[in-house]
Amino acid sequence: MGYKKACDVLPEELVALIQDYFDGDYLYIPRKRGNKLSWGEKNGTRIAMEARDRRIYRSYMDGLSKEQLAEEYHLSIKSIERVIYKQKD
């Protein structure tokens, strides 16, 4: 989530009105219903992790051990196991 200056994106009158209620502090404005993004959708993290998980599973199926994968991907063995079991489905 990035911050934007209200005066850069809102009309002056609206900024003045908001300042009457909430002056000089941070204000979170939630997304409208139906516009919510899932985790990692905006910055591509979800896609990158899914691709990584497929590579881990392929490497495991090609014979690499869980220990080797954990070291290569800097993950715990338990995390590697979770990836493998999830990819099996």
Residue frames relative to the residue before (quaternion, step in Angstrom):
aa qw qx qy qz dx dy dz
M 1.0000 0.0000 0.0000 0.0000 0.00 0.00 0.00
G 0.1705 -0.7922 0.5798 0.0849 3.54 -0.87 0.97
Y 0.4104 -0.6903 0.5378 0.2564 3.52 -1.23 0.49
K 0.1066 -0.7605 0.6378 0.0583 3.52 -1.15 0.72
K 0.4712 -0.6465 0.5103 0.3156 3.56 -1.09 0.66
A 0.5115 -0.6697 0.4463 0.3010 3.56 -0.77 1.04
C 0.6740 0.5087 -0.3103 0.4367 3.59 0.91 -0.84
D 0.6343 0.5235 -0.3347 0.4600 3.61 1.24 -0.30
V 0.8001 0.3037 -0.1401 0.4980 3.60 1.12 -0.56
L 0.7353 0.3668 -0.2216 0.5251 3.60 1.22 -0.30
P 0.5781 -0.5702 0.4396 0.3840 3.59 -1.16 0.47
E 0.6498 -0.5526 0.3662 0.3719 3.58 -1.13 0.71
E 0.6500 0.5366 -0.3167 0.4351 3.56 0.95 -0.92
L 0.6664 0.4995 -0.2985 0.4662 3.57 1.00 -0.83
V 0.6198 0.5288 -0.3373 0.4716 3.58 1.02 -0.78
A 0.6532 0.5104 -0.3116 0.4645 3.60 0.93 -0.89
L 0.6526 0.5128 -0.3106 0.4633 3.59 0.98 -0.82
I 0.6501 0.5010 -0.3129 0.4780 3.59 0.95 -0.87
Q 0.6427 0.5362 -0.3258 0.4396 3.59 0.98 -0.82
D 0.5719 0.5778 -0.3805 0.4408 3.60 1.17 -0.48
Y 0.7442 0.3905 -0.1996 0.5038 3.57 1.10 -0.72
F 0.8122 0.0902 0.0637 0.5729 3.53 0.98 -0.94
D 0.0468 0.8629 -0.4972 0.0771 3.57 0.16 1.26
G 0.8953 0.0680 -0.0583 0.4363 3.54 -0.84 1.06
D 0.6393 0.4725 -0.3499 0.4956 3.61 1.11 0.46
Y 0.6023 -0.5532 0.4167 0.3970 3.59 -1.26 0.08
L 0.0908 -0.7809 0.6176 0.0213 3.53 -1.08 0.83
Y 0.2380 -0.7642 0.5855 0.1287 3.57 -0.80 1.03
I 0.0975 -0.7682 0.6312 0.0444 3.56 -0.87 0.98
P 0.3214 -0.7828 0.4992 0.1865 3.61 -0.40 1.20
R 0.5919 -0.5560 0.4480 0.3740 3.55 -1.28 0.40
K 0.5651 -0.5598 0.4785 0.3720 3.53 -1.28 0.43
R 0.5946 -0.5342 0.4422 0.4068 3.55 -1.20 0.47
G 0.7685 0.3284 -0.2543 0.4868 3.56 -0.99 0.83
N 0.6994 0.4371 -0.2694 0.4972 3.60 1.23 -0.30
K 0.4353 0.7187 -0.4539 0.2966 3.57 1.27 0.03
L 0.2751 -0.7356 0.5997 0.1536 3.52 -1.13 0.78
S 0.4681 -0.6425 0.5218 0.3097 3.54 -1.11 0.63
W 0.6884 -0.4700 0.3472 0.4298 3.53 -1.28 0.36
G 0.8514 0.1961 -0.1548 0.4612 3.57 -0.97 0.91
E 0.4848 0.6856 -0.4383 0.3207 3.62 1.20 -0.04
K 0.6808 0.5254 -0.3027 0.4109 3.57 0.89 -0.89
N 0.8088 0.2892 -0.1371 0.4934 3.59 0.87 -0.90
G 0.5719 -0.6447 0.3607 0.3566 3.61 1.25 0.14
T 0.3848 0.7460 -0.4720 0.2695 3.58 1.26 0.08
R 0.6372 0.5439 -0.3336 0.4323 3.57 0.93 -0.87
I 0.6668 0.4972 -0.2990 0.4678 3.60 0.88 -0.93
A 0.6535 0.5179 -0.3118 0.4556 3.59 0.95 -0.89
M 0.6840 0.4760 -0.2941 0.4681 3.60 0.93 -0.85
E 0.6212 0.5267 -0.3504 0.4625 3.60 1.04 -0.65
A 0.6421 0.5086 -0.3157 0.4789 3.59 1.02 -0.80
R 0.6338 0.5255 -0.3219 0.4675 3.58 1.00 -0.83
D 0.6622 0.5110 -0.3035 0.4563 3.58 0.94 -0.91
R 0.6355 0.5097 -0.3351 0.4733 3.62 1.02 -0.70
R 0.6360 0.5155 -0.3281 0.4712 3.60 1.04 -0.77
I 0.6287 0.5284 -0.3335 0.4629 3.57 0.98 -0.83
Y 0.6823 0.4917 -0.2953 0.4533 3.58 0.83 -0.96
R 0.6438 0.5138 -0.3250 0.4646 3.60 0.96 -0.85
S 0.6538 0.5105 -0.3109 0.4639 3.57 0.95 -0.88
Y 0.6363 0.5187 -0.3227 0.4711 3.58 1.02 -0.80
M 0.6722 0.4877 -0.2918 0.4744 3.59 0.95 -0.87
D 0.6611 0.4897 -0.2965 0.4850 3.58 1.20 -0.53
G 0.7017 -0.5209 0.2522 0.4156 3.58 1.26 0.12
L 0.4879 0.6395 -0.4688 0.3650 3.62 1.15 -0.02
S 0.4510 -0.6883 0.4987 0.2724 3.56 -1.03 0.75
K 0.6491 -0.5030 0.3997 0.4074 3.54 -1.30 0.35
E 0.6341 0.5399 -0.3251 0.4480 3.57 1.02 -0.77
Q 0.6528 0.5044 -0.3117 0.4714 3.59 0.97 -0.88
L 0.6632 0.5046 -0.3024 0.4626 3.58 0.95 -0.87
A 0.6251 0.5395 -0.3354 0.4536 3.58 1.00 -0.81
E 0.6778 0.4800 -0.2925 0.4740 3.57 0.94 -0.85
E 0.6695 0.5147 -0.3013 0.4427 3.58 0.91 -0.92
Y 0.7848 0.3244 -0.1603 0.5031 3.60 0.91 -0.90
H 0.4062 -0.7382 0.4542 0.2892 3.60 1.30 0.12
L 0.4819 0.6156 -0.4557 0.4256 3.55 0.93 1.03
S 0.5487 -0.5782 0.4690 0.3803 3.54 -1.25 0.28
I 0.6311 -0.5155 0.4067 0.4131 3.56 -1.24 0.37
K 0.6152 0.5498 -0.3393 0.4518 3.58 1.04 -0.78
S 0.6524 0.5013 -0.3150 0.4730 3.62 0.96 -0.78
I 0.6245 0.5246 -0.3293 0.4758 3.57 1.01 -0.80
E 0.6464 0.5171 -0.3203 0.4606 3.59 0.94 -0.85
R 0.6329 0.5275 -0.3316 0.4595 3.59 0.97 -0.82
V 0.6395 0.5218 -0.3183 0.4662 3.59 0.96 -0.90
I 0.6743 0.5053 -0.3001 0.4471 3.58 0.82 -1.00
Y 0.6899 0.4747 -0.2908 0.4628 3.61 0.83 -0.94
K 0.6426 0.5150 -0.3234 0.4661 3.57 1.05 -0.75
Q 0.6812 0.4929 -0.2896 0.4574 3.59 0.95 -0.86
K 0.5656 0.5983 -0.3889 0.4133 3.62 1.14 -0.52
D 0.6534 0.5048 -0.3098 0.4714 3.56 1.07 -0.77
